[in-house]
Amino acid sequence: MDSKQSAKKPTIADVAALAGVSVAAVSQVISGKGRISSWTAQIVKDAINELGYVRNHNASTLRSGKTNLIGIVLHNISDNFCAELLDGVSGELEANGKIPLFIQYGKDGASLENRIDLFLHLNVDGIILITPYDVSDDLYIRLSNTPTTYISRNCHYNKKHHIGPNYFNAVETATEHLIKHGHRNIAFIGGEKDSYSRAERIGGFFSALISYDVIPHNEWIIDCPNNQRIAAEKTSNLLTHNPQITAILAYDEMTANGAIHGIQQAGKSVGKDNYIARQIALLCLENIPDTAITNLTYIDFSLKEIGMRAAQDLIQQLEAHPGQPNNTVPKLILRDSA
């Protein structure tokens, strides 16, 4: 074979000739579609490897109108919330022959729209948007012709193709657990005042208190920025001035860490014994990584499963069988703290 021939890229016809099968059979093996015997599939794969054949993705895209690329836009890839979701999203997409592409964006809307523009330019088949913020109506309109699934920290009951943690039900469950174990003086610490996620959590908190005829104390509901030192100071101050408090719901992992220090600063300890040792029960309203506070009771939102359901919802849209993703049921993971 001369140099000119050796430089020529092998084609699907070359693979078919070497394998002794039809071009259609090679195409079916490559695409994973059609009824092909395992023996035929193997000789085609051997021919592909021997020739070094690489599928012309652009050509197949022109024929099918699909790229199998899925754009995943997220706010912070290092955040525990996003990391667990991505595990479920990417695993489910790859299991269905899709290629996930990830990109981050900042807090400003322009940054998000630039990322969306990039994926639309790449002709992705669909988009999964993971965001802690509400999506603007303008963005909904721009994506109306692109299959899109939205994952947010809030559960948008009235919006199509939205999935996220149900904080209301989760906090209701956590509060009921504390009440059933004898706690009636329960405080809530953490979250910014204007946060929708915080409002949803407090709604579940109040719902459980009212259901069990427990009088809510508004002064025991403390807002707090995502700062461990401030959470410790506010917890210590709250317990010092309200010694009757026996249990605390912490908004997230950062607040829970601060609350532990605050409880200790107030001369108390964390634990289940609120009768003899006068311990303070502490429950975190967020997933806790296995590497974090291992003795802390917390709510598990099954974020990986949420990611999988979001990917399934997008695939259903691509296959023209759109439905509405079901939100997962949060679980209470009991440890030593409550």
Legacy VTK file of the C-alpha trace (Angstrom):
# vtk DataFile Version 3.0
C-alpha trace
ASCII
DATASET POLYDATA
POINTS 338 float
0.000 0.000 0.000
1.460 3.392 -1.018
1.588 6.465 1.232
-1.398 8.085 -0.493
-3.562 5.054 0.210
-2.327 4.703 3.794
-3.233 8.314 4.500
-6.820 7.735 3.400
-9.281 7.433 6.278
-11.123 4.103 6.377
-14.811 4.317 5.538
-17.823 2.338 6.653
-17.629 0.527 3.297
-14.047 -0.545 4.116
-15.232 -1.966 7.437
-18.049 -3.849 5.696
-15.666 -5.285 3.100
-13.163 -6.475 5.718
-15.880 -7.981 7.927
-17.655 -9.579 4.959
-21.007 -8.017 5.827
-23.229 -5.311 4.386
-22.806 -1.604 5.061
-26.251 -1.666 6.687
-25.077 -4.319 9.148
-22.038 -2.204 10.116
-24.287 0.824 10.589
-26.580 -1.157 12.891
-23.646 -2.365 14.999
-22.281 1.186 15.339
-25.649 2.710 16.240
-26.694 -0.161 18.491
-29.968 -0.466 16.634
-31.417 -3.384 14.725
-31.282 -7.136 15.246
-27.674 -8.191 14.819
-26.204 -11.441 16.124
-23.419 -11.256 18.682
-21.105 -13.067 16.205
-21.725 -10.465 13.468
-21.337 -7.618 15.953
-17.980 -8.987 17.079
-16.482 -9.377 13.581
-17.616 -5.839 12.744
-15.971 -4.513 15.922
-12.782 -6.425 15.092
-12.760 -4.875 11.604
-13.306 -1.403 13.082
-10.376 -1.874 15.451
-8.097 -3.279 12.737
-8.798 -0.400 10.345
-8.895 2.299 13.015
-12.275 3.419 11.733
-13.754 6.483 13.457
-17.417 7.261 12.946
-18.113 10.543 11.165
-20.240 12.193 13.855
-21.142 15.167 11.685
-22.408 12.946 8.891
-24.531 10.853 11.225
-25.902 14.047 12.768
-26.951 15.309 9.338
-28.720 12.034 8.629
-30.489 11.657 11.980
-30.803 15.291 13.045
-29.425 14.279 16.450
-26.002 14.709 18.066
-26.593 12.634 21.232
-24.985 15.558 23.077
-26.715 16.769 26.252
-25.723 20.132 27.697
-25.656 20.305 31.493
-25.479 23.833 32.879
-24.798 24.167 36.595
-23.945 26.884 39.063
-21.163 25.282 41.132
-19.689 21.883 40.300
-17.850 21.692 43.666
-21.081 22.106 45.655
-22.251 18.864 47.323
-25.758 19.440 45.968
-24.505 19.605 42.367
-21.928 16.828 42.742
-24.489 14.215 43.823
-26.959 15.313 41.170
-24.314 15.038 38.443
-23.542 11.484 39.482
-27.139 10.499 38.797
-27.575 12.656 35.688
-24.412 11.555 33.882
-24.837 7.885 34.759
-28.393 7.766 33.413
-27.551 9.727 30.250
-24.548 7.534 29.411
-26.595 4.394 30.043
-28.949 5.658 27.318
-26.190 6.399 24.796
-26.036 10.146 25.435
-22.890 12.227 25.847
-23.105 14.718 28.752
-21.255 18.041 28.429
-20.816 20.122 31.601
-20.362 23.858 31.969
-20.552 26.254 34.954
-22.052 29.717 35.129
-21.885 32.607 37.584
-24.603 34.389 39.537
-25.492 36.867 36.798
-28.151 36.071 34.229
-25.907 37.066 31.322
-23.402 34.363 32.263
-26.158 31.735 32.266
-27.524 32.882 28.908
-24.026 32.790 27.376
-23.671 29.159 28.439
-27.088 28.330 27.011
-26.116 30.046 23.720
-22.936 27.954 23.545
-24.851 24.681 23.898
-27.460 25.736 21.354
-24.612 26.589 18.949
-23.218 23.078 19.505
-26.636 21.732 18.496
-27.123 19.680 21.645
-30.197 17.445 21.667
-31.328 18.740 25.043
-30.328 20.692 28.137
-30.428 20.000 31.870
-30.203 23.167 33.938
-29.141 22.821 37.595
-29.623 26.088 39.420
-30.249 27.433 42.931
-32.069 30.392 41.407
-35.446 30.849 39.764
-35.338 30.759 35.971
-36.510 33.900 34.173
-39.554 33.836 31.918
-37.363 35.029 29.037
-35.116 31.973 29.389
-38.139 29.656 29.449
-39.279 31.189 26.183
-35.822 30.859 24.582
-35.674 27.166 25.515
-39.272 26.409 24.556
-38.163 24.636 21.364
-35.298 22.746 23.043
-36.033 19.735 25.267
-35.045 20.969 28.734
-35.310 19.661 32.275
-34.772 21.937 35.260
-33.309 20.855 38.592
-33.537 23.432 41.353
-33.129 23.567 45.112
-36.833 24.320 45.287
-39.689 22.042 44.272
-41.684 23.938 41.621
-45.002 22.107 41.795
-46.676 24.087 39.004
-43.863 24.108 36.447
-43.407 21.464 33.808
-40.203 19.423 33.649
-39.033 20.702 37.033
-37.643 18.418 39.696
-36.008 19.150 43.030
-35.994 18.369 46.757
-39.316 18.741 48.546
-38.114 20.730 51.555
-41.617 21.272 52.931
-42.287 17.542 53.359
-38.742 16.892 54.544
-38.828 19.443 57.357
-42.336 18.382 58.292
-41.029 14.814 58.677
-37.995 15.957 60.698
-40.104 18.087 63.044
-42.616 15.282 63.581
-39.735 12.978 64.503
-38.559 15.388 67.215
-42.070 15.929 68.578
-42.748 12.187 68.771
-39.567 11.862 70.836
-40.735 14.347 73.430
-39.481 17.663 72.055
-41.899 20.582 72.130
-39.411 23.445 72.427
-37.776 23.334 69.009
-35.721 26.090 67.377
-34.921 26.663 63.699
-31.555 28.178 62.724
-30.130 29.177 59.344
-30.912 30.474 55.883
-31.235 33.978 54.497
-34.478 35.830 55.265
-35.454 36.305 51.609
-34.640 32.721 50.583
-37.453 30.723 48.974
-35.816 27.481 50.129
-35.836 28.749 53.715
-39.479 29.781 53.449
-40.357 26.297 52.180
-38.511 24.694 55.107
-40.192 26.968 57.661
-43.559 26.125 56.088
-42.959 22.432 56.796
-41.744 23.283 60.311
-44.908 25.245 61.148
-47.150 22.612 59.556
-45.801 19.905 61.880
-45.971 22.122 64.980
-49.594 23.055 64.304
-50.555 19.429 63.554
-49.316 18.407 67.024
-50.694 21.485 68.839
-47.217 22.808 69.577
-47.095 26.591 69.949
-44.564 28.106 67.497
-42.100 30.665 68.900
-41.186 33.125 66.162
-38.238 34.386 68.212
-36.718 30.902 68.013
-36.597 31.047 64.211
-33.202 32.582 63.504
-31.910 33.584 60.073
-28.194 33.189 59.473
-25.775 33.614 56.543
-23.736 30.662 55.332
-21.072 31.242 57.968
-20.083 28.737 60.657
-18.820 31.323 63.168
-22.005 33.398 62.996
-24.126 30.243 63.303
-22.196 29.311 66.460
-22.691 32.770 67.974
-26.417 32.834 67.204
-26.930 29.310 68.556
-25.059 30.078 71.790
-27.005 33.308 72.291
-30.341 31.602 71.589
-29.722 28.789 74.108
-28.355 31.137 76.759
-31.504 33.281 76.676
-33.912 30.374 76.114
-32.719 27.416 78.223
-36.040 25.603 77.701
-35.077 24.778 74.087
-34.352 21.050 73.711
-33.931 20.619 69.955
-32.617 22.552 66.949
-33.269 22.170 63.238
-30.209 23.383 61.297
-30.825 24.781 57.809
-27.789 23.124 56.197
-24.453 21.451 56.907
-22.594 24.730 57.500
-25.213 25.864 60.020
-25.167 22.455 61.719
-21.382 22.666 62.157
-21.739 26.115 63.707
-24.634 24.989 65.891
-22.507 22.217 67.389
-19.943 24.789 68.545
-22.702 27.125 69.741
-24.317 24.384 71.813
-20.953 23.670 73.439
-20.347 27.384 74.082
-23.692 27.498 75.910
-22.426 24.761 78.238
-24.477 21.956 76.702
-23.800 18.948 74.491
-25.380 17.438 71.404
-27.381 14.251 71.780
-30.665 12.436 72.334
-30.839 12.609 76.146
-32.889 15.713 76.860
-34.175 14.399 80.204
-31.188 13.506 82.395
-28.121 14.920 80.609
-30.163 17.839 79.212
-28.581 17.400 75.807
-29.698 19.374 72.740
-31.016 17.302 69.842
-29.632 18.565 66.513
-30.998 17.650 63.099
-29.598 18.867 59.760
-32.045 19.678 56.968
-29.605 18.780 54.184
-27.686 15.783 52.880
-24.502 15.180 54.848
-21.576 13.594 52.937
-20.211 10.374 54.426
-16.911 12.142 55.052
-18.529 14.884 57.150
-20.216 14.788 60.571
-20.943 11.071 60.806
-22.929 11.261 64.091
-25.378 13.916 62.873
-28.992 13.013 62.111
-29.994 14.482 58.749
-32.488 14.474 55.888
-31.443 12.482 52.808
-33.048 13.888 49.659
-31.624 11.117 47.425
-29.973 13.686 45.161
-28.454 11.016 42.927
-31.948 9.628 42.316
-33.231 13.140 41.558
-30.450 13.448 38.957
-31.435 10.121 37.417
-35.096 11.140 37.230
-34.169 14.431 35.594
-32.169 12.575 32.932
-35.059 10.163 32.391
-37.445 13.104 31.975
-35.198 14.651 29.321
-34.867 11.343 27.457
-38.669 11.009 27.432
-38.901 14.481 25.900
-36.373 13.495 23.219
-38.408 10.396 22.433
-41.606 12.465 22.187
-43.094 10.803 25.289
-42.969 13.723 27.720
-44.323 13.269 31.213
-43.669 14.995 34.512
-40.792 13.820 36.748
-41.850 12.655 40.198
-40.011 14.159 43.141
-38.266 11.735 45.460
-39.445 11.060 49.019
-36.930 12.401 51.575
-35.636 9.995 54.207
-34.567 10.655 57.784
-31.098 9.220 58.482
-30.926 8.663 62.225
-27.592 9.146 64.008
-26.563 10.018 67.557
-27.505 13.696 67.473
-31.291 13.273 67.476
LINES 1 339
338 0 1 2 3 4 5 6 7 8 9 10 11 12 13 14 15 16 17 18 19 20 21 22 23 24 25 26 27 28 29 30 31 32 33 34 35 36 37 38 39 40 41 42 43 44 45 46 47 48 49 50 51 52 53 54 55 56 57 58 59 60 61 62 63 64 65 66 67 68 69 70 71 72 73 74 75 76 77 78 79 80 81 82 83 84 85 86 87 88 89 90 91 92 93 94 95 96 97 98 99 100 101 102 103 104 105 106 107 108 109 110 111 112 113 114 115 116 117 118 119 120 121 122 123 124 125 126 127 128 129 130 131 132 133 134 135 136 137 138 139 140 141 142 143 144 145 146 147 148 149 150 151 152 153 154 155 156 157 158 159 160 161 162 163 164 165 166 167 168 169 170 171 172 173 174 175 176 177 178 179 180 181 182 183 184 185 186 187 188 189 190 191 192 193 194 195 196 197 198 199 200 201 202 203 204 205 206 207 208 209 210 211 212 213 214 215 216 217 218 219 220 221 222 223 224 225 226 227 228 229 230 231 232 233 234 235 236 237 238 239 240 241 242 243 244 245 246 247 248 249 250 251 252 253 254 255 256 257 258 259 260 261 262 263 264 265 266 267 268 269 270 271 272 273 274 275 276 277 278 279 280 281 282 283 284 285 286 287 288 289 290 291 292 293 294 295 296 297 298 299 300 301 302 303 304 305 306 307 308 309 310 311 312 313 314 315 316 317 318 319 320 321 322 323 324 325 326 327 328 329 330 331 332 333 334 335 336 337
